[in-house]
């Protein structure tokens, strides 16, 4: 009953004219920037943060949240139509989505992505509403040692679930952690690994690495292929909505993707990206129905499951932000910035000290998901027209959008050079078969882990046993150790390697 009281308060806040307008603006902007490869929710939210100064806190957060989950919808559009993910979480949607477009089934692919995202978004929001209060109670018991242990679990989980070689996934995590060390030490104020380059004293921009590795790296990889493999398909498009057989195959895939995304979204560093990768892997190893298209050749389940997973993950990634006060990914870190601008301290006290903001934000997500499905389904016909644009005209525009997006965050040309450098590194990763997702997780969580580690040691006066004497911290570290032991067992390792092999 208490949950319904809270939700009625939230809908009362979200259904005001002002908040509805900002929810719509956020969803529209999110869809548009999701469609434009390279800009992404991170750059857009960073650009719009100053514009939220004059807004009421609830309206500002509703708009920024709309941009985030709206971008998960929009990201699938370019993945399906032009074989390039608009969002990093749409990387796996490319595999089958683009093949569907080549066979003239772009409409059903886009509809599957939209409907799967809508269902998963609604379920994710319901989970957020139901589990946020009990998690807040647990959050109050968290200290620096517990936060550090929680992030260790997140990183180990990323290694376990990353596709391909375990050693490569571990190497990418370590590389991400090392890149996170670049910048000024919080405690001493001394610049570390900046090599006397002034721009590196603030650290390496997450945006530069993400855009370089996923955006430019993908473009270089595309340009290295023969013309016929990168030209956008220009054949006939038949049917916009999925058939009855498509719906029959999609439904279990969407349910699996939603369940997976809802769980992984809560993990620090998990969110939409990890969810979509794992959902696709599980679908690939699920038995094909008679007459079903193989994966990699245009299977609708390969579109519906990852899209449902990344949207559910996007919604439930608000749980650690709103209950524990820790951002599980870079976009949530910007949401922390937005809350700080409005003098709101993220963490367990938000629910008690500012219930209108907390429940208003949750209620706005249901409204936002409904707005997105209404916005996106009629636009399918317009997006399909993009199929007639050759890739040789598209990629310069994509390069430009990436450059504009990264420059606009700091107004610094150095960041554009960094994107170019990480574009080359991203291309090398593709050639070596390294998945870049763990690198980004290491980069996000590294500085936070270091801060909590040092804070815990300061409180305990340098006593390392603080991590194993506190029950919550010891339990989380035990889970991390168990995950590592299980995945290193020869039989499990063999099965894992078989599961992640690309057909």
LOLOSE-800735 format. One record per residue (C-alpha): residue in three letters; x, y, z. Coordinates in steps of 0.5 Angstrom, whole numbers, padded with zeros to 4 digits, always signed. Example, Ala and Ser with C-alpha at 12.3 -4.5 7.8 and 13.67 -1.06 7.14 Angstrom:
<recs>
ALA+0025-0009+0016;SER+0027-0002+0014;
</recs>
This chain:
<recs>
UNK+0000+0000+0000;UNK+0006+0005+0002;UNK+0009+0004-0005;UNK+0002+0006-0008;UNK+0002+0012-0004;UNK+0009+0014-0006;UNK+0007+0013-0013;UNK+0001+0017-0013;UNK+0005+0023-0010;UNK+0010+0021-0016;UNK+0005+0022-0021;UNK+0002+0028-0018;UNK+0009+0031-0019;UNK+0010+0028-0026;UNK+0003+0030-0029;UNK+0004+0038-0028;UNK+0004+0041-0035;UNK+0012+0044-0034;UNK+0014+0037-0032;UNK+0011+0034-0038;UNK+0014+0039-0043;UNK+0021+0037-0040;UNK+0020+0030-0040;UNK+0018+0030-0048;UNK+0024+0035-0049;UNK+0028+0030-0046;UNK+0025+0024-0050;UNK+0026+0028-0056;UNK+0033+0030-0055;UNK+0035+0023-0053;UNK+0032+0020-0059;UNK+0035+0025-0064;UNK+0042+0024-0061;UNK+0041+0017-0060;UNK+0040+0017-0068;UNK+0046+0021-0069;UNK+0052+0017-0068;UNK+0058+0020-0064;UNK+0054+0025-0060;UNK+0051+0020-0055;UNK+0047+0022-0048;UNK+0054+0023-0045;UNK+0056+0029-0049;UNK+0048+0032-0049;UNK+0047+0032-0042;UNK+0054+0035-0041;UNK+0052+0041-0046;UNK+0045+0042-0043;UNK+0048+0042-0035;UNK+0049+0049-0035;UNK+0042+0050-0038;UNK+0039+0047-0032;UNK+0041+0052-0027;UNK+0035+0056-0028;UNK+0030+0050-0028;UNK+0027+0047-0022;UNK+0031+0041-0019;UNK+0025+0036-0021;UNK+0024+0039-0028;UNK+0032+0039-0029;UNK+0033+0031-0027;UNK+0026+0029-0031;UNK+0029+0032-0038;UNK+0036+0029-0037;UNK+0033+0022-0035;UNK+0029+0023-0041;UNK+0035+0024-0045;UNK+0039+0018-0042;UNK+0033+0013-0044;UNK+0031+0016-0050;UNK+0038+0015-0053;UNK+0038+0008-0052;UNK+0032+0008-0056;UNK+0035+0012-0062;UNK+0042+0008-0061;UNK+0038+0002-0065;UNK+0036+0006-0071;UNK+0043+0008-0074;UNK+0045+0001-0071;UNK+0040-0002-0076;UNK+0040+0002-0082;UNK+0047+0004-0083;UNK+0051-0001-0079;UNK+0054+0004-0074;UNK+0051+0004-0067;UNK+0049+0011-0065;UNK+0050+0008-0058;UNK+0055+0004-0055;UNK+0050+0000-0052;UNK+0047-0002-0059;UNK+0054-0005-0061;UNK+0051-0012-0061;UNK+0044-0009-0065;UNK+0048-0008-0071;UNK+0050-0016-0072;UNK+0043-0018-0074;UNK+0039-0011-0074;UNK+0043-0009-0080;UNK+0042-0016-0084;UNK+0035-0015-0083;UNK+0035-0008-0086;UNK+0039-0011-0092;UNK+0034-0016-0093;UNK+0028-0011-0093;UNK+0026-0012-0086;UNK+0028-0005-0083;UNK+0021-0004-0081;UNK+0020-0010-0077;UNK+0027-0009-0074;UNK+0026-0002-0072;UNK+0019-0004-0069;UNK+0022-0010-0065;UNK+0027-0005-0062;UNK+0022+0000-0060;UNK+0017-0005-0057;UNK+0022-0009-0053;UNK+0025-0002-0051;UNK+0018+0000-0048;UNK+0016-0006-0045;UNK+0023-0007-0041;UNK+0023+0001-0040;UNK+0016+0000-0036;UNK+0019-0007-0032;UNK+0025-0003-0030;UNK+0022+0003-0028;UNK+0017-0002-0024;UNK+0023-0005-0021;UNK+0026+0001-0019;UNK+0020+0004-0015;UNK+0019-0003-0012;UNK+0026-0004-0010;UNK+0029+0003-0008;UNK+0026+0003-0001;UNK+0029-0003+0002;UNK+0036-0002-0002;UNK+0036+0005+0001;UNK+0036+0002+0008;UNK+0042-0003+0006;UNK+0045+0003+0003;UNK+0045+0007+0010;UNK+0050+0001+0013;UNK+0055+0003+0007;UNK+0062+0006+0009;UNK+0068+0007+0004;UNK+0070+0000+0005;UNK+0063-0003+0003;UNK+0063+0002-0003;UNK+0070-0001-0005;UNK+0068-0008-0004;UNK+0062-0007-0008;UNK+0066-0004-0014;UNK+0071-0010-0014;UNK+0064-0014-0015;UNK+0062-0010-0021;UNK+0069-0010-0024;UNK+0070-0018-0023;UNK+0063-0019-0026;UNK+0065-0015-0032;UNK+0071-0020-0033;UNK+0066-0026-0032;UNK+0061-0023-0037;UNK+0065-0020-0042;UNK+0065-0024-0049;UNK+0072-0027-0051;UNK+0078-0029-0048;UNK+0078-0028-0040;UNK+0085-0026-0041;UNK+0084-0020-0046;UNK+0078-0018-0041;UNK+0082-0018-0035;UNK+0087-0014-0039;UNK+0082-0009-0042;UNK+0080-0008-0034;UNK+0087-0006-0032;UNK+0088-0002-0038;UNK+0082+0002-0036;UNK+0084+0003-0029;UNK+0091+0005-0031;UNK+0088+0010-0035;UNK+0083+0013-0029;UNK+0090+0014-0025;UNK+0092+0020-0030;UNK+0090+0027-0027;UNK+0091+0030-0021;UNK+0091+0026-0014;UNK+0085+0028-0010;UNK+0089+0027-0003;UNK+0096+0031-0005;UNK+0094+0035-0011;UNK+0100+0032-0015;UNK+0099+0031-0022;UNK+0100+0024-0024;UNK+0102+0021-0031;UNK+0100+0027-0034;UNK+0107+0028-0038;UNK+0107+0035-0037;UNK+0101+0036-0041;UNK+0097+0041-0038;UNK+0090+0038-0041;UNK+0092+0031-0038;UNK+0092+0034-0031;UNK+0084+0034-0030;UNK+0085+0026-0033;UNK+0083+0023-0040;UNK+0076+0025-0042;UNK+0072+0019-0041;UNK+0068+0022-0047;UNK+0074+0022-0052;UNK+0076+0015-0050;UNK+0068+0012-0051;UNK+0067+0016-0058;UNK+0074+0014-0060;UNK+0074+0007-0059;UNK+0067+0006-0061;UNK+0065+0012-0066;UNK+0072+0013-0070;UNK+0074+0006-0069;UNK+0068+0003-0072;UNK+0069+0008-0078;UNK+0076+0006-0079;UNK+0074-0001-0079;UNK+0068+0000-0084;UNK+0073+0004-0088;UNK+0078-0002-0088;UNK+0073-0007-0091;UNK+0071-0007-0099;UNK+0066-0002-0102;UNK+0060-0007-0102;UNK+0061-0009-0095;UNK+0060-0002-0093;UNK+0055+0001-0098;UNK+0048+0002-0094;UNK+0043-0003-0097;UNK+0038+0001-0102;UNK+0033-0005-0104;UNK+0026-0005-0103;UNK+0023-0005-0096;UNK+0017-0009-0095;UNK+0013-0009-0088;UNK+0014-0004-0083;UNK+0011-0008-0077;UNK+0013-0015-0075;UNK+0009-0021-0077;UNK+0005-0026-0072;UNK+0011-0031-0072;UNK+0016-0025-0071;UNK+0012-0023-0065;UNK+0012-0031-0062;UNK+0020-0031-0063;UNK+0021-0024-0060;UNK+0017-0025-0054;UNK+0021-0030-0050;UNK+0027-0026-0052;UNK+0024-0019-0050;UNK+0023-0023-0043;UNK+0030-0026-0042;UNK+0033-0019-0044;UNK+0029-0015-0039;UNK+0030-0020-0033;UNK+0038-0020-0035;UNK+0038-0012-0036;UNK+0034-0011-0030;UNK+0039-0015-0025;UNK+0046-0012-0029;UNK+0043-0005-0029;UNK+0044-0005-0022;UNK+0051-0007-0022;UNK+0057-0001-0022;UNK+0059-0001-0029;UNK+0054-0005-0031;UNK+0048-0001-0034;UNK+0046-0002-0041;UNK+0052-0004-0044;UNK+0054-0010-0041;UNK+0046-0012-0041;UNK+0046-0012-0048;UNK+0052-0016-0049;UNK+0050-0021-0045;UNK+0043-0022-0047;UNK+0045-0023-0054;UNK+0050-0028-0052;UNK+0045-0032-0048;UNK+0040-0031-0054;UNK+0045-0034-0059;UNK+0046-0040-0055;UNK+0038-0041-0054;UNK+0036-0047-0059;UNK+0033-0044-0066;UNK+0026-0045-0068;UNK+0024-0049-0074;UNK+0025-0044-0080;UNK+0028-0039-0076;UNK+0034-0035-0079;UNK+0041-0036-0076;UNK+0044-0031-0072;UNK+0048-0026-0075;UNK+0044-0027-0082;UNK+0038-0022-0079;UNK+0035-0026-0073;UNK+0029-0021-0070;UNK+0031-0024-0063;UNK+0038-0021-0064;UNK+0035-0015-0064;UNK+0029-0015-0059;UNK+0033-0018-0053;UNK+0039-0013-0053;UNK+0035-0007-0054;UNK+0030-0010-0048;UNK+0036-0011-0044;UNK+0040-0004-0045;UNK+0033-0001-0044;UNK+0032-0005-0037;UNK+0039-0003-0035;UNK+0038+0004-0037;UNK+0032+0005-0032;UNK+0035+0000-0026;UNK+0042+0004-0027;UNK+0038+0009-0023;UNK+0038+0005-0017;UNK+0045+0005-0014;UNK+0045+0013-0016;UNK+0038+0014-0012;UNK+0039+0009-0006;UNK+0047+0008-0005;UNK+0049+0015-0008;UNK+0054+0012-0013;UNK+0054+0013-0020;UNK+0054+0006-0024;UNK+0056+0009-0030;UNK+0059+0016-0033;UNK+0052+0018-0035;UNK+0049+0017-0028;UNK+0056+0021-0026;UNK+0053+0027-0030;UNK+0046+0026-0026;UNK+0050+0027-0020;UNK+0053+0033-0022;UNK+0046+0036-0024;UNK+0043+0034-0017;UNK+0049+0037-0014;UNK+0048+0044-0018;UNK+0041+0044-0015;UNK+0044+0043-0008;UNK+0041+0036-0007;UNK+0046+0031-0004;UNK+0045+0024-0008;UNK+0044+0018-0003;UNK+0040+0015+0002;UNK+0037+0021+0004;UNK+0034+0023-0002;UNK+0028+0019-0001;UNK+0026+0022+0006;UNK+0029+0029+0005;UNK+0026+0030-0002;UNK+0021+0025-0004;UNK+0017+0029-0009;UNK+0024+0029-0013;UNK+0025+0022-0012;UNK+0018+0019-0014;UNK+0017+0025-0019;UNK+0023+0022-0023;UNK+0021+0015-0022;UNK+0014+0017-0025;UNK+0016+0021-0030;UNK+0020+0015-0033;UNK+0013+0011-0034;UNK+0011+0017-0038;UNK+0017+0018-0042;UNK+0017+0011-0044;UNK+0010+0012-0047;UNK+0012+0018-0050;UNK+0018+0015-0053;UNK+0014+0009-0056;UNK+0009+0014-0059;UNK+0015+0018-0062;UNK+0018+0013-0065;UNK+0013+0008-0068;UNK+0011+0013-0073;UNK+0018+0015-0075;UNK+0020+0008-0077;UNK+0018+0010-0085;UNK+0022+0017-0084;UNK+0028+0013-0081;UNK+0028+0008-0087;UNK+0029+0013-0092;UNK+0036+0014-0089;UNK+0037+0007-0093;UNK+0038+0010-0099;UNK+0044+0014-0097;UNK+0051+0011-0099;UNK+0056+0010-0093;UNK+0061+0015-0097;UNK+0057+0021-0095;UNK+0055+0018-0088;UNK+0062+0017-0085;UNK+0064+0024-0086;UNK+0058+0027-0082;UNK+0059+0022-0077;UNK+0066+0024-0076;UNK+0064+0031-0076;UNK+0058+0030-0070;UNK+0063+0026-0066;UNK+0068+0032-0066;UNK+0063+0037-0065;UNK+0060+0033-0059;UNK+0067+0032-0056;UNK+0069+0039-0057;UNK+0063+0042-0054;UNK+0064+0039-0047;UNK+0070+0043-0046;UNK+0071+0047-0052;UNK+0078+0044-0052;UNK+0082+0042-0059;UNK+0086+0037-0055;UNK+0080+0033-0054;UNK+0079+0032-0061;UNK+0086+0029-0062;UNK+0085+0024-0056;UNK+0079+0022-0060;UNK+0083+0021-0066;UNK+0088+0017-0062;UNK+0083+0013-0059;UNK+0080+0011-0065;UNK+0086+0008-0068;UNK+0087+0004-0061;UNK+0080+0002-0062;UNK+0081+0000-0069;UNK+0087-0004-0066;UNK+0082-0007-0061;UNK+0077-0010-0066;UNK+0083-0013-0070;UNK+0086-0016-0064;UNK+0078-0018-0062;UNK+0078-0015-0055;UNK+0072-0012-0053;UNK+0072-0005-0050;UNK+0067-0005-0045;UNK+0071-0007-0039;UNK+0076-0002-0041;UNK+0070+0004-0040;UNK+0068+0000-0034;UNK+0075+0000-0031;UNK+0076+0008-0033;UNK+0069+0010-0029;UNK+0070+0006-0023;UNK+0078+0006-0022;UNK+0078+0014-0019;UNK+0072+0012-0015;UNK+0075+0006-0012;UNK+0082+0009-0011;UNK+0078+0015-0007;UNK+0074+0010-0003;UNK+0080+0005-0002;UNK+0084+0011+0001;UNK+0078+0014+0005;UNK+0077+0007+0008;UNK+0085+0006+0010;UNK+0085+0013+0013;UNK+0079+0012+0018;UNK+0082+0005+0020;UNK+0089+0009+0020;UNK+0092+0004+0015;UNK+0089-0002+0018;UNK+0088-0007+0012;UNK+0083-0012+0016;UNK+0078-0006+0015;UNK+0076-0010+0009;UNK+0075-0017+0012;UNK+0072-0015+0019;UNK+0066-0011+0017;UNK+0061-0016+0015;UNK+0058-0013+0009;UNK+0065-0011+0006;UNK+0067-0018+0007;UNK+0061-0021+0004;UNK+0062-0017-0002;UNK+0069-0019-0003;UNK+0067-0026-0002;UNK+0062-0026-0007;UNK+0068-0023-0012;UNK+0073-0028-0010;UNK+0068-0034-0011;UNK+0066-0031-0018;UNK+0073-0031-0020;UNK+0074-0038-0018;UNK+0068-0041-0021;UNK+0070-0037-0028;UNK+0077-0040-0027;UNK+0075-0047-0026;UNK+0077-0051-0032;UNK+0070-0054-0034;UNK+0067-0047-0033;UNK+0072-0044-0037;UNK+0072-0049-0043;UNK+0064-0048-0043;UNK+0065-0040-0042;UNK+0069-0040-0048;UNK+0065-0044-0052;UNK+0059-0040-0051;UNK+0062-0033-0053;UNK+0065-0036-0060;UNK+0062-0032-0066;UNK+0059-0037-0071;
</recs>
